[in-house]
Amino acid sequence: MVKKLCCLLATPTALLATCALAQSGASIELPEPRYQGELSVEQALQTRRSVRSYDPRALTLDEISQLLWAAQGLKYGEFRTAPSAGALYPLEVHLVAGNIEGMAPGVYRYDPASHRLREVLMGDVRDALASSAYGQDWVADAPAALIFSAVYERSTGKYGKRGIRYAHMEAGHAGQNVYLQARALGLGTVVVGAFTDSRVKKVLRMAADEQPLSIMPVGQPPG
């Protein structure tokens, strides 16, 4: 049963939010990601599927680090794992932590440049996030969730309205990265696109110019 969580406030703008987090929010250094694995790309593609049921075991910080790197981490220089039109990177990645070893439940924002998490809000908001997604219980049941959002102005400033489409394409690239990385780790995930934007923004304290695009709960498949 999804429970309601109230009294979550929103932040003003994306830039100010990021600056405030960098200055006042706690910072968590993530383990160095691995660049080689045991599962081939072909095997990951062949066996990838959407998973909506999860084992109750906690995820590790190493697993979270790998998933976030796959989503938007740096490869070389300032270039990220997912392609971006003009390398403008309109996407933001939020982590909702519920059951992660060595990490307090809460909402965090991923900083690709430093490969760190910035604390946004303490407390388990998985039920509130699931409620925002029309009661999809797998959002509440998963030990963690990655949420992709976009600041369209980063793309539209150069490409006009077409930049919105480019941001959506980028979210698809990043989401597939997470799918394949989860499979390589023996984890499961699913893309959730049905939710009330304003409620997700409030739960995660997104900035006014930041728009939620997808929710990806992740955990160990049962059995």
GROMACS elastic network, one bead per residue, 0.5 to 0.9 nm:
[ bonds ]
;  ai    aj funct       b0    kb
    1   127     6  0.84755   500
    1   135     6  0.81593   500
    1   137     6  0.72628   500
    1   140     6  0.89543   500
    2   126     6  0.88135   500
    2   127     6  0.52943   500
    2   128     6  0.74681   500
    2   130     6  0.66676   500
    2   131     6  0.60796   500
    2   135     6  0.61947   500
    2   136     6  0.82835   500
    2   137     6  0.67073   500
    2   140     6  0.71972   500
    3   127     6  0.53161   500
    3   128     6  0.65316   500
    3   130     6  0.85099   500
    3   131     6  0.71146   500
    4   127     6  0.64905   500
    4   128     6  0.53231   500
    4   129     6  0.89209   500
    4   131     6  0.67677   500
    5     8     6  0.77764   500
    5   125     6  0.70377   500
    5   127     6  0.71604   500
    5   128     6  0.50968   500
    5   129     6  0.87357   500
    5   131     6  0.87977   500
    5   203     6  0.83564   500
    6   128     6  0.79234   500
    6   203     6  0.84363   500
    7   202     6  0.89896   500
    7   203     6  0.88630   500
    8   121     6  0.89442   500
    8   202     6  0.59877   500
    8   203     6  0.57286   500
    8   204     6  0.79762   500
    8   205     6  0.71357   500
    9   202     6  0.58785   500
    9   203     6  0.74396   500
    9   204     6  0.84800   500
    9   205     6  0.59220   500
    9   206     6  0.89513   500
   10   201     6  0.70846   500
   10   202     6  0.53168   500
   10   203     6  0.78841   500
   10   204     6  0.76419   500
   10   206     6  0.58729   500
   10   207     6  0.65141   500
   10   208     6  0.78184   500
   11    14     6  0.80139   500
   11    16     6  0.82539   500
   11    17     6  0.62759   500
   11   202     6  0.87093   500
   11   205     6  0.56162   500
   11   206     6  0.60080   500
   11   208     6  0.71194   500
   12    15     6  0.87493   500
   12    16     6  0.69047   500
   12    17     6  0.67954   500
   12   206     6  0.81605   500
   12   207     6  0.52235   500
   12   208     6  0.58604   500
   12   209     6  0.84665   500
   13    16     6  0.53082   500
   13    17     6  0.58650   500
   13    18     6  0.85255   500
   13   206     6  0.81735   500
   13   208     6  0.55474   500
   13   209     6  0.62626   500
   13   210     6  0.79467   500
   14    17     6  0.50715   500
   14    18     6  0.61607   500
   14    19     6  0.86443   500
   14   151     6  0.76320   500
   14   206     6  0.75392   500
   14   208     6  0.72298   500
   14   209     6  0.64853   500
   14   210     6  0.65993   500
   15    18     6  0.52310   500
   15    19     6  0.62521   500
   15    20     6  0.85888   500
   15   207     6  0.84406   500
   16    19     6  0.50622   500
   16    20     6  0.59681   500
   16    21     6  0.84903   500
   16   207     6  0.85030   500
   17    20     6  0.51107   500
   17    21     6  0.61457   500
   17    22     6  0.85849   500
   17   206     6  0.81438   500
   17   207     6  0.67398   500
   18    21     6  0.51699   500
   18    22     6  0.61818   500
   18    23     6  0.86824   500
   18   109     6  0.86141   500
   18   118     6  0.87454   500
   19    22     6  0.50873   500
   19    23     6  0.62177   500
   19    24     6  0.85909   500
   20    23     6  0.51613   500
   20    24     6  0.58557   500
   20    25     6  0.71081   500
   21    24     6  0.53946   500
   21    26     6  0.76089   500
   21    27     6  0.84420   500
   21   109     6  0.85358   500
   21   118     6  0.60736   500
   21   119     6  0.67737   500
   21   120     6  0.67650   500
   22    25     6  0.61106   500
   22    26     6  0.80185   500
   22    27     6  0.77229   500
   22   118     6  0.69028   500
   22   119     6  0.89070   500
   23    26     6  0.85260   500
   24    27     6  0.89576   500
   24   119     6  0.87341   500
   25   118     6  0.59684   500
   25   120     6  0.64046   500
   25   121     6  0.86720   500
   26   117     6  0.82567   500
   26   118     6  0.59032   500
   26   119     6  0.51011   500
   26   120     6  0.82341   500
   27   116     6  0.65721   500
   27   117     6  0.56404   500
   27   119     6  0.62045   500
   28   103     6  0.87262   500
   28   115     6  0.89312   500
   28   116     6  0.54708   500
   28   117     6  0.50261   500
   28   118     6  0.65338   500
   28   119     6  0.79105   500
   29   114     6  0.81377   500
   29   115     6  0.68603   500
   29   117     6  0.66729   500
   30    33     6  0.83354   500
   30    61     6  0.70571   500
   30    62     6  0.74866   500
   30    64     6  0.82184   500
   30    65     6  0.56442   500
   30   114     6  0.89824   500
   30   115     6  0.61676   500
   30   116     6  0.54532   500
   30   117     6  0.72815   500
   31    61     6  0.71523   500
   31    62     6  0.58639   500
   31    64     6  0.89610   500
   31    65     6  0.60755   500
   31    66     6  0.83548   500
   31   115     6  0.84136   500
   31   116     6  0.89376   500
   32    62     6  0.80208   500
   32    65     6  0.73120   500
   32    66     6  0.81703   500
   32   115     6  0.81727   500
   33    62     6  0.75680   500
   33    63     6  0.89081   500
   33    65     6  0.62407   500
   33    66     6  0.52920   500
   33    67     6  0.88810   500
   33    69     6  0.67604   500
   33    70     6  0.89002   500
   34    37     6  0.73804   500
   34    66     6  0.70648   500
   36    39     6  0.88922   500
   37    40     6  0.75034   500
   37   184     6  0.73072   500
   37   185     6  0.86472   500
   38   184     6  0.75128   500
   39    42     6  0.82047   500
   39    43     6  0.62221   500
   39    44     6  0.65191   500
   39   183     6  0.85265   500
   39   184     6  0.56247   500
   39   185     6  0.85966   500
   40    43     6  0.51424   500
   40    44     6  0.62229   500
   40    45     6  0.86270   500
   40   184     6  0.81052   500
   41    44     6  0.50911   500
   41    45     6  0.61595   500
   41    46     6  0.85726   500
   41   180     6  0.77860   500
   41   184     6  0.86206   500
   42    45     6  0.51706   500
   42    46     6  0.61183   500
   42    47     6  0.86761   500
   43    46     6  0.50384   500
   43    47     6  0.60988   500
   43    48     6  0.82795   500
   43   184     6  0.87039   500
   44    47     6  0.53581   500
   44    48     6  0.56836   500
   44   179     6  0.87294   500
   44   180     6  0.56835   500
   44   181     6  0.80634   500
   44   183     6  0.60066   500
   44   184     6  0.62811   500
   45    48     6  0.53725   500
   45    49     6  0.88047   500
   45   180     6  0.68100   500
   45   183     6  0.86751   500
   46    49     6  0.87629   500
   47   183     6  0.75736   500
   48   179     6  0.69571   500
   48   180     6  0.66306   500
   48   182     6  0.87653   500
   48   183     6  0.61311   500
   48   188     6  0.84178   500
   49   179     6  0.80149   500
   49   183     6  0.83568   500
   49   188     6  0.76477   500
   49   189     6  0.79638   500
   49   190     6  0.79356   500
   50   179     6  0.82459   500
   50   188     6  0.69134   500
   50   189     6  0.58228   500
   50   191     6  0.76795   500
   51    54     6  0.76808   500
   51   138     6  0.89329   500
   51   187     6  0.87829   500
   51   188     6  0.51963   500
   51   189     6  0.50834   500
   51   190     6  0.55628   500
   51   217     6  0.89125   500
   51   218     6  0.82312   500
   51   219     6  0.86705   500
   51   221     6  0.69023   500
   52   137     6  0.86829   500
   52   138     6  0.55173   500
   52   139     6  0.83559   500
   52   141     6  0.89520   500
   52   142     6  0.84338   500
   52   188     6  0.78913   500
   52   189     6  0.69344   500
   52   190     6  0.65611   500
   52   217     6  0.81624   500
   52   218     6  0.86461   500
   52   221     6  0.82250   500
   53   138     6  0.62865   500
   53   141     6  0.76807   500
   53   142     6  0.76572   500
   53   188     6  0.84791   500
   53   189     6  0.89351   500
   53   219     6  0.82088   500
   53   220     6  0.83472   500
   53   221     6  0.62144   500
   53   222     6  0.65725   500
   54    57     6  0.84128   500
   54   138     6  0.77338   500
   54   141     6  0.69268   500
   54   142     6  0.59018   500
   54   143     6  0.80807   500
   54   187     6  0.88893   500
   54   188     6  0.77493   500
   54   189     6  0.89902   500
   54   218     6  0.78095   500
   54   219     6  0.54343   500
   54   220     6  0.53045   500
   54   222     6  0.53526   500
   55    58     6  0.85203   500
   55   141     6  0.88333   500
   55   142     6  0.80440   500
   55   143     6  0.87143   500
   55   219     6  0.68398   500
   55   220     6  0.52194   500
   55   221     6  0.56627   500
   55   223     6  0.74793   500
   56    99     6  0.84462   500
   56   141     6  0.79648   500
   56   142     6  0.77141   500
   56   143     6  0.72162   500
   56   219     6  0.81533   500
   56   220     6  0.77495   500
   56   222     6  0.84080   500
   57    99     6  0.77504   500
   57   100     6  0.88136   500
   57   143     6  0.76954   500
   57   219     6  0.80929   500
   57   220     6  0.72199   500
   58    98     6  0.85513   500
   58   100     6  0.50807   500
   58   101     6  0.60959   500
   58   143     6  0.62452   500
   58   144     6  0.88698   500
   58   219     6  0.80350   500
   58   220     6  0.85073   500
   59    62     6  0.83480   500
   59    63     6  0.65218   500
   59    64     6  0.72094   500
   59    99     6  0.65824   500
   59   101     6  0.62048   500
   59   143     6  0.67236   500
   59   144     6  0.77980   500
   59   218     6  0.89373   500
   59   219     6  0.68949   500
   59   220     6  0.78810   500
   60    63     6  0.52340   500
   60    64     6  0.64548   500
   60    65     6  0.86601   500
   60    99     6  0.89305   500
   60   100     6  0.57147   500
   60   101     6  0.51892   500
   60   102     6  0.78024   500
   61    64     6  0.50204   500
   61    65     6  0.60075   500
   61    66     6  0.85608   500
   61   100     6  0.67377   500
   61   101     6  0.63486   500
   61   102     6  0.71066   500
   61   103     6  0.77256   500
   62    65     6  0.50731   500
   62    66     6  0.62388   500
   62    67     6  0.87275   500
   63    66     6  0.51459   500
   63    67     6  0.62329   500
   63    68     6  0.86747   500
   63   182     6  0.84838   500
   63   185     6  0.72926   500
   64    67     6  0.51583   500
   64    68     6  0.61537   500
   64    69     6  0.85033   500
   64    95     6  0.89832   500
   64   100     6  0.82884   500
   64   144     6  0.86745   500
   65    68     6  0.53294   500
   65    69     6  0.61129   500
   65    70     6  0.85971   500
   65   115     6  0.80218   500
   65   116     6  0.86787   500
   66    69     6  0.51472   500
   66    70     6  0.61438   500
   66    71     6  0.86247   500
   66    73     6  0.88879   500
   66   181     6  0.74445   500
   66   182     6  0.86607   500
   66   185     6  0.86930   500
   67    70     6  0.51031   500
   67    71     6  0.61965   500
   67    72     6  0.88897   500
   67    73     6  0.89925   500
   67   146     6  0.87307   500
   67   177     6  0.83706   500
   67   178     6  0.59314   500
   67   179     6  0.89291   500
   67   181     6  0.62567   500
   67   182     6  0.67767   500
   67   185     6  0.89795   500
   68    72     6  0.62645   500
   68    73     6  0.64356   500
   68    93     6  0.78711   500
   68    95     6  0.86297   500
   68   110     6  0.73435   500
   68   112     6  0.83332   500
   68   115     6  0.84188   500
   68   146     6  0.81014   500
   68   178     6  0.78427   500
   69    72     6  0.55031   500
   69    74     6  0.70082   500
   69    75     6  0.88621   500
   69    80     6  0.85710   500
   69    81     6  0.73823   500
   69   112     6  0.74907   500
   69   115     6  0.75535   500
   69   178     6  0.89207   500
   70    73     6  0.59457   500
   70    74     6  0.88137   500
   70    80     6  0.87628   500
   70    81     6  0.60962   500
   70    82     6  0.78600   500
   70   174     6  0.74194   500
   70   177     6  0.56006   500
   70   178     6  0.58794   500
   70   180     6  0.87153   500
   70   181     6  0.65024   500
   71    80     6  0.85391   500
   71    81     6  0.67876   500
   71    82     6  0.69112   500
   71    93     6  0.78174   500
   71   146     6  0.89578   500
   71   173     6  0.85409   500
   71   175     6  0.67817   500
   71   176     6  0.84350   500
   71   177     6  0.58807   500
   71   178     6  0.56102   500
   71   181     6  0.87919   500
   72    80     6  0.56259   500
   72    81     6  0.56557   500
   72    82     6  0.62510   500
   72    89     6  0.89459   500
   72    91     6  0.82055   500
   72    92     6  0.82842   500
   72    93     6  0.75564   500
   72   110     6  0.85891   500
   72   111     6  0.88903   500
   72   112     6  0.63358   500
   72   174     6  0.68074   500
   72   177     6  0.89076   500
   73    79     6  0.83275   500
   73    80     6  0.53086   500
   73    81     6  0.57206   500
   73    82     6  0.82561   500
   73   111     6  0.84280   500
   73   112     6  0.50235   500
   73   113     6  0.76154   500
   73   115     6  0.70157   500
   74    77     6  0.72169   500
   74    78     6  0.62236   500
   74    79     6  0.56545   500
   74    81     6  0.61145   500
   74   112     6  0.62262   500
   74   113     6  0.68360   500
   74   115     6  0.81412   500
   75    78     6  0.74645   500
   75    79     6  0.58416   500
   75    80     6  0.54694   500
   75    81     6  0.59845   500
   76    79     6  0.57584   500
   76    80     6  0.75630   500
   77    80     6  0.85408   500
   78    87     6  0.86363   500
   78   113     6  0.74694   500
   79    82     6  0.84240   500
   79    83     6  0.81980   500
   79    84     6  0.88428   500
   79    87     6  0.71573   500
   80    83     6  0.68935   500
   80    84     6  0.81850   500
   80    87     6  0.84734   500
   80    89     6  0.84543   500
   80   112     6  0.80885   500
   81   174     6  0.77692   500
   81   177     6  0.80277   500
   82   170     6  0.68555   500
   82   171     6  0.85274   500
   82   173     6  0.58011   500
   82   174     6  0.53634   500
   82   177     6  0.74112   500
   83    86     6  0.89958   500
   83    87     6  0.73586   500
   83    89     6  0.85161   500
   83   170     6  0.65007   500
   83   173     6  0.71042   500
   83   174     6  0.82127   500
   84    88     6  0.63366   500
   84    89     6  0.57271   500
   84    90     6  0.81113   500
   84   166     6  0.75466   500
   84   167     6  0.77196   500
   84   169     6  0.84456   500
   84   170     6  0.58710   500
   84   173     6  0.89381   500
   85    88     6  0.63793   500
   85    89     6  0.76470   500
   85   155     6  0.77491   500
   85   163     6  0.81448   500
   85   166     6  0.63298   500
   85   167     6  0.80132   500
   85   170     6  0.79725   500
   86    89     6  0.81112   500
   86   155     6  0.81214   500
   86   158     6  0.85546   500
   87    90     6  0.89019   500
   88    91     6  0.89931   500
   88   154     6  0.62035   500
   88   155     6  0.62046   500
   89    92     6  0.82586   500
   89   150     6  0.87382   500
   89   151     6  0.88282   500
   89   154     6  0.71858   500
   89   155     6  0.76739   500
   89   167     6  0.80198   500
   89   170     6  0.83289   500
   90   149     6  0.82187   500
   90   150     6  0.52661   500
   90   151     6  0.51384   500
   90   152     6  0.60414   500
   90   153     6  0.76344   500
   90   154     6  0.53658   500
   90   155     6  0.62699   500
   90   167     6  0.62403   500
   90   170     6  0.84677   500
   91   148     6  0.66115   500
   91   149     6  0.55831   500
   91   151     6  0.64651   500
   91   152     6  0.84023   500
   91   167     6  0.71055   500
   91   170     6  0.77276   500
   91   171     6  0.71519   500
   92   109     6  0.76846   500
   92   110     6  0.74156   500
   92   111     6  0.85915   500
   92   147     6  0.81775   500
   92   148     6  0.58118   500
   92   149     6  0.51717   500
   92   150     6  0.59822   500
   92   151     6  0.76360   500
   92   210     6  0.84315   500
   93   108     6  0.87046   500
   93   109     6  0.61260   500
   93   110     6  0.56139   500
   93   111     6  0.82667   500
   93   146     6  0.66053   500
   93   147     6  0.56737   500
   93   149     6  0.64797   500
   93   150     6  0.88553   500
   94   107     6  0.70000   500
   94   108     6  0.56504   500
   94   110     6  0.60219   500
   94   117     6  0.88960   500
   94   145     6  0.81851   500
   94   146     6  0.57042   500
   94   147     6  0.50142   500
   94   148     6  0.65095   500
   94   149     6  0.79597   500
   94   204     6  0.78172   500
   95   106     6  0.81341   500
   95   107     6  0.57605   500
   95   108     6  0.50227   500
   95   109     6  0.61233   500
   95   110     6  0.71889   500
   95   117     6  0.83664   500
   95   144     6  0.71080   500
   95   145     6  0.58324   500
   95   147     6  0.63663   500
   96   105     6  0.75127   500
   96   106     6  0.58959   500
   96   108     6  0.64692   500
   96   109     6  0.89094   500
   96   124     6  0.78552   500
   96   125     6  0.71652   500
   96   126     6  0.69730   500
   96   129     6  0.87773   500
   96   143     6  0.86049   500
   96   144     6  0.55308   500
   96   145     6  0.51366   500
   96   146     6  0.64591   500
   96   147     6  0.77535   500
   96   204     6  0.82618   500
   96   217     6  0.88581   500
   97   100     6  0.63743   500
   97   103     6  0.75393   500
   97   104     6  0.72703   500
   97   106     6  0.52901   500
   97   107     6  0.63229   500
   97   108     6  0.77025   500
   97   123     6  0.87530   500
   97   124     6  0.70719   500
   97   125     6  0.82416   500
   97   126     6  0.79615   500
   97   143     6  0.66952   500
   97   145     6  0.68278   500
   97   146     6  0.88664   500
   98   103     6  0.86160   500
   98   104     6  0.76456   500
   98   106     6  0.68218   500
   98   123     6  0.83550   500
   98   124     6  0.56558   500
   98   125     6  0.77059   500
   98   126     6  0.67799   500
   98   140     6  0.87325   500
   98   142     6  0.78209   500
   98   143     6  0.50418   500
   98   144     6  0.54907   500
   98   145     6  0.84497   500
   99   103     6  0.78659   500
   99   104     6  0.80767   500
   99   105     6  0.67742   500
   99   124     6  0.89762   500
   99   142     6  0.82435   500
   99   144     6  0.66258   500
  100   103     6  0.55332   500
  100   104     6  0.74895   500
  100   105     6  0.76406   500
  100   143     6  0.66975   500
  100   144     6  0.73384   500
  101   104     6  0.83092   500
  103   106     6  0.86096   500
  104   122     6  0.73783   500
  104   123     6  0.76498   500
  104   124     6  0.85837   500
  105   121     6  0.88807   500
  105   122     6  0.62763   500
  105   123     6  0.51813   500
  105   125     6  0.80158   500
  106   119     6  0.76651   500
  106   120     6  0.75486   500
  106   121     6  0.54878   500
  106   124     6  0.52282   500
  106   125     6  0.66420   500
  106   126     6  0.88182   500
  107   118     6  0.86666   500
  107   119     6  0.64445   500
  107   120     6  0.53996   500
  107   121     6  0.50174   500
  107   122     6  0.63909   500
  107   123     6  0.76181   500
  107   124     6  0.79608   500
  107   125     6  0.75619   500
  107   203     6  0.87717   500
  107   204     6  0.64619   500
  107   205     6  0.86895   500
  108   117     6  0.58864   500
  108   118     6  0.53317   500
  108   120     6  0.51392   500
  108   121     6  0.69959   500
  108   122     6  0.86842   500
  108   204     6  0.85045   500
  109   116     6  0.84917   500
  109   117     6  0.55580   500
  109   118     6  0.51083   500
  109   119     6  0.65942   500
  109   120     6  0.67565   500
  110   114     6  0.89375   500
  110   115     6  0.71700   500
  110   116     6  0.61155   500
  110   118     6  0.63723   500
  111   114     6  0.58599   500
  111   115     6  0.55990   500
  111   116     6  0.53715   500
  111   117     6  0.60123   500
  111   118     6  0.71382   500
  112   116     6  0.70150   500
  112   117     6  0.88023   500
  113   116     6  0.80002   500
  114   117     6  0.86727   500
  119   122     6  0.74947   500
  120   204     6  0.78690   500
  120   205     6  0.75134   500
  121   204     6  0.78169   500
  121   205     6  0.80186   500
  122   125     6  0.86348   500
  124   127     6  0.77311   500
  124   128     6  0.86029   500
  125   128     6  0.51736   500
  125   129     6  0.61137   500
  125   130     6  0.86132   500
  125   140     6  0.83791   500
  125   203     6  0.72027   500
  125   204     6  0.84552   500
  126   129     6  0.50450   500
  126   130     6  0.61049   500
  126   131     6  0.85237   500
  126   139     6  0.66120   500
  126   141     6  0.77337   500
  126   142     6  0.82780   500
  126   143     6  0.86210   500
  126   144     6  0.80372   500
  126   145     6  0.82827   500
  127   130     6  0.50588   500
  127   131     6  0.60924   500
  127   132     6  0.86014   500
  127   135     6  0.85330   500
  127   137     6  0.81496   500
  127   139     6  0.76383   500
  127   140     6  0.50056   500
  127   141     6  0.84023   500
  128   131     6  0.50195   500
  128   132     6  0.62686   500
  128   133     6  0.87260   500
  128   140     6  0.80414   500
  128   199     6  0.87554   500
  128   200     6  0.85166   500
  128   203     6  0.68037   500
  129   132     6  0.50189   500
  129   133     6  0.64068   500
  129   135     6  0.86401   500
  129   139     6  0.70366   500
  129   140     6  0.71771   500
  129   195     6  0.88855   500
  129   199     6  0.80478   500
  129   200     6  0.63813   500
  129   203     6  0.65467   500
  129   204     6  0.83088   500
  130   134     6  0.66781   500
  130   135     6  0.51905   500
  130   136     6  0.55518   500
  130   137     6  0.61465   500
  130   138     6  0.76724   500
  130   139     6  0.50871   500
  130   140     6  0.53868   500
  130   141     6  0.89269   500
  130   195     6  0.85401   500
  131   134     6  0.53691   500
  131   136     6  0.72291   500
  131   137     6  0.83383   500
  131   139     6  0.88084   500
  131   140     6  0.85001   500
  131   195     6  0.85020   500
  131   199     6  0.87396   500
  132   135     6  0.70026   500
  132   136     6  0.87382   500
  132   194     6  0.88517   500
  132   195     6  0.55741   500
  132   196     6  0.56633   500
  132   197     6  0.79751   500
  132   198     6  0.86059   500
  132   199     6  0.55420   500
  132   200     6  0.58495   500
  132   203     6  0.82980   500
  133   136     6  0.59069   500
  133   137     6  0.88481   500
  133   139     6  0.79453   500
  133   192     6  0.79509   500
  133   193     6  0.81169   500
  133   194     6  0.58001   500
  133   196     6  0.64072   500
  133   197     6  0.89588   500
  133   199     6  0.86829   500
  133   200     6  0.79421   500
  133   215     6  0.88148   500
  134   137     6  0.88893   500
  134   194     6  0.72156   500
  134   195     6  0.60922   500
  134   196     6  0.77813   500
  135   138     6  0.87415   500
  135   139     6  0.82847   500
  135   140     6  0.86363   500
  136   139     6  0.59427   500
  136   140     6  0.75477   500
  136   192     6  0.88046   500
  136   194     6  0.89448   500
  137   140     6  0.51899   500
  137   141     6  0.60738   500
  137   142     6  0.86734   500
  138   142     6  0.59101   500
  138   217     6  0.70661   500
  139   142     6  0.58075   500
  139   143     6  0.87829   500
  139   144     6  0.82588   500
  139   145     6  0.71806   500
  139   192     6  0.84841   500
  139   215     6  0.80853   500
  139   216     6  0.79021   500
  139   217     6  0.54734   500
  139   218     6  0.85223   500
  140   143     6  0.79248   500
  140   144     6  0.85497   500
  140   145     6  0.89056   500
  140   217     6  0.82477   500
  141   144     6  0.85004   500
  141   217     6  0.84239   500
  141   219     6  0.89063   500
  142   145     6  0.69903   500
  142   189     6  0.89162   500
  142   217     6  0.56585   500
  142   218     6  0.57203   500
  142   219     6  0.55274   500
  142   220     6  0.84263   500
  143   217     6  0.77208   500
  143   218     6  0.67837   500
  143   219     6  0.59179   500
  143   220     6  0.87207   500
  144   216     6  0.85668   500
  144   217     6  0.58640   500
  144   218     6  0.56779   500
  144   219     6  0.68963   500
  145   189     6  0.87673   500
  145   215     6  0.66959   500
  145   216     6  0.52984   500
  145   218     6  0.56353   500
  145   219     6  0.85737   500
  146   214     6  0.83428   500
  146   215     6  0.59359   500
  146   216     6  0.50315   500
  146   217     6  0.62916   500
  146   218     6  0.76610   500
  147   212     6  0.73302   500
  147   213     6  0.75424   500
  147   214     6  0.57404   500
  147   216     6  0.61024   500
  147   217     6  0.83782   500
  148   171     6  0.70109   500
  148   174     6  0.86955   500
  148   175     6  0.83960   500
  148   211     6  0.86862   500
  148   212     6  0.61241   500
  148   213     6  0.55453   500
  148   214     6  0.53274   500
  148   215     6  0.65150   500
  148   216     6  0.82257   500
  149   171     6  0.81618   500
  149   206     6  0.87638   500
  149   210     6  0.63259   500
  149   211     6  0.52254   500
  149   213     6  0.50362   500
  149   214     6  0.70907   500
  150   153     6  0.87399   500
  150   154     6  0.87124   500
  150   164     6  0.88506   500
  150   167     6  0.67655   500
  150   168     6  0.82818   500
  150   171     6  0.83596   500
  150   209     6  0.83711   500
  150   210     6  0.55228   500
  150   211     6  0.52335   500
  150   212     6  0.64863   500
  150   213     6  0.69718   500
  151   154     6  0.60703   500
  151   155     6  0.79644   500
  151   167     6  0.84741   500
  151   209     6  0.60000   500
  151   211     6  0.64878   500
  152   155     6  0.55616   500
  152   156     6  0.60071   500
  152   157     6  0.83697   500
  152   163     6  0.69163   500
  152   164     6  0.58854   500
  152   167     6  0.69068   500
  152   209     6  0.77519   500
  152   210     6  0.75428   500
  152   211     6  0.79729   500
  153   157     6  0.55296   500
  153   158     6  0.85848   500
  153   160     6  0.87670   500
  153   163     6  0.80682   500
  153   164     6  0.84890   500
  153   209     6  0.81084   500
  154   157     6  0.59140   500
  154   158     6  0.77070   500
  154   163     6  0.81998   500
  155   158     6  0.57665   500
  155   159     6  0.60255   500
  155   160     6  0.73991   500
  155   161     6  0.85731   500
  155   162     6  0.82437   500
  155   164     6  0.69400   500
  155   166     6  0.75181   500
  155   167     6  0.71632   500
  156   161     6  0.56876   500
  156   162     6  0.68093   500
  156   164     6  0.65596   500
  157   160     6  0.59749   500
  157   161     6  0.88233   500
  157   163     6  0.78707   500
  158   163     6  0.74663   500
  159   162     6  0.56176   500
  159   164     6  0.85858   500
  159   166     6  0.88585   500
  160   163     6  0.56539   500
  160   164     6  0.79998   500
  161   164     6  0.57180   500
  161   165     6  0.76114   500
  162   165     6  0.53997   500
  162   166     6  0.65435   500
  162   167     6  0.89278   500
  163   167     6  0.62308   500
  163   168     6  0.87366   500
  164   167     6  0.51593   500
  164   168     6  0.64602   500
  164   169     6  0.87698   500
  165   168     6  0.51153   500
  165   169     6  0.62224   500
  165   170     6  0.86319   500
  166   169     6  0.50256   500
  166   170     6  0.61787   500
  166   171     6  0.86863   500
  167   170     6  0.50392   500
  167   171     6  0.62776   500
  167   172     6  0.87925   500
  168   171     6  0.50565   500
  168   172     6  0.64594   500
  168   173     6  0.88506   500
  168   213     6  0.78305   500
  169   172     6  0.51483   500
  169   173     6  0.64471   500
  169   174     6  0.88184   500
  170   173     6  0.50108   500
  170   174     6  0.61804   500
  170   175     6  0.84556   500
  171   174     6  0.51278   500
  171   175     6  0.59585   500
  171   176     6  0.86017   500
  171   213     6  0.74745   500
  171   214     6  0.80617   500
  172   175     6  0.50563   500
  172   176     6  0.62287   500
  172   177     6  0.86216   500
  173   176     6  0.53511   500
  173   177     6  0.63757   500
  173   178     6  0.89248   500
  174   178     6  0.64109   500
  174   179     6  0.87524   500
  175   178     6  0.51259   500
  175   179     6  0.62822   500
  175   180     6  0.87857   500
  175   191     6  0.74375   500
  175   214     6  0.84938   500
  175   216     6  0.79986   500
  176   180     6  0.61864   500
  176   181     6  0.84461   500
  177   180     6  0.53074   500
  177   181     6  0.60232   500
  177   182     6  0.84245   500
  178   181     6  0.50592   500
  178   182     6  0.58561   500
  178   183     6  0.84462   500
  178   189     6  0.80578   500
  178   216     6  0.84853   500
  179   182     6  0.52566   500
  179   183     6  0.63036   500
  179   184     6  0.87779   500
  179   187     6  0.89177   500
  179   188     6  0.74319   500
  179   189     6  0.63472   500
  179   190     6  0.75341   500
  179   191     6  0.87149   500
  179   216     6  0.89651   500
  180   183     6  0.50675   500
  180   184     6  0.62133   500
  180   185     6  0.87033   500
  181   184     6  0.50037   500
  181   185     6  0.62780   500
  181   186     6  0.86956   500
  181   187     6  0.83297   500
  182   185     6  0.51080   500
  182   186     6  0.62672   500
  182   188     6  0.56999   500
  182   189     6  0.68920   500
  182   218     6  0.77243   500
  182   219     6  0.84734   500
  183   186     6  0.50474   500
  183   187     6  0.53848   500
  183   188     6  0.62008   500
  183   189     6  0.84230   500
  184   187     6  0.74032   500
  185   188     6  0.86420   500
  186   219     6  0.89866   500
  186   220     6  0.69442   500
  186   221     6  0.79517   500
  187   218     6  0.69484   500
  187   219     6  0.55134   500
  187   221     6  0.61426   500
  188   217     6  0.83639   500
  188   218     6  0.56611   500
  188   219     6  0.55851   500
  188   220     6  0.59296   500
  188   221     6  0.56986   500
  189   216     6  0.61168   500
  189   217     6  0.56092   500
  189   219     6  0.67266   500
  189   220     6  0.87275   500
  189   221     6  0.86609   500
  190   215     6  0.81122   500
  190   216     6  0.55020   500
  190   217     6  0.63541   500
  190   218     6  0.73561   500
  191   214     6  0.64208   500
  191   215     6  0.59099   500
  191   217     6  0.75917   500
  192   195     6  0.78512   500
  192   213     6  0.89620   500
  192   214     6  0.56656   500
  192   216     6  0.60836   500
  192   217     6  0.80612   500
  193   213     6  0.69180   500
  193   214     6  0.51033   500
  193   215     6  0.66059   500
  193   216     6  0.89892   500
  194   214     6  0.82170   500
  194   215     6  0.88488   500
  195   198     6  0.88904   500
  195   199     6  0.80377   500
  195   200     6  0.73400   500
  195   214     6  0.86100   500
  195   215     6  0.88173   500
  196   199     6  0.54892   500
  196   200     6  0.63523   500
  196   201     6  0.87238   500
  197   200     6  0.52625   500
  197   201     6  0.61566   500
  197   202     6  0.86621   500
  197   211     6  0.72896   500
  197   212     6  0.62041   500
  197   213     6  0.83608   500
  198   201     6  0.51218   500
  198   202     6  0.62526   500
  198   203     6  0.87591   500
  198   211     6  0.87891   500
  198   212     6  0.86947   500
  199   202     6  0.50398   500
  199   203     6  0.61647   500
  199   204     6  0.86128   500
  200   203     6  0.51410   500
  200   204     6  0.61537   500
  200   205     6  0.82211   500
  200   206     6  0.81740   500
  200   212     6  0.70876   500
  201   204     6  0.53543   500
  201   205     6  0.56398   500
  201   207     6  0.75485   500
  201   208     6  0.83283   500
  201   210     6  0.80224   500
  201   211     6  0.74526   500
  201   212     6  0.68454   500
  202   206     6  0.65361   500
  203   206     6  0.79667   500
  206   209     6  0.82163   500
  206   210     6  0.61566   500
  206   211     6  0.79023   500
  206   212     6  0.84122   500
  207   210     6  0.52481   500
  207   211     6  0.82884   500
  208   211     6  0.79300   500
  212   215     6  0.82565   500
  218   221     6  0.89003   500
  220   223     6  0.87191   500
